[in-house]
């Protein structure tokens, strides 16, 4: 049993070493692509922030919010 675990540990070590030798894995970060705020007086005042995900994996944006409210100066 101990020999079996030792062999498994050595295999995992070899796998981890191989992965590390491949270099850093690039992780794409979300990008603020467009900000539309304080639009002209139209029937619909559409304000938004567009966030672009350049990576292949989904990104959980749960809990994201502006750090402070907008303050429009006229």
Buried (B, 14 or more C-beta within 10 A) or exposed (E): EEEEEEEEEEEEEEEEEEEEEEEEEEEEEEEEEEEEEEEEEEEEEEEEEEEEBEEEEEEEEEEEEEEEEEEEEE
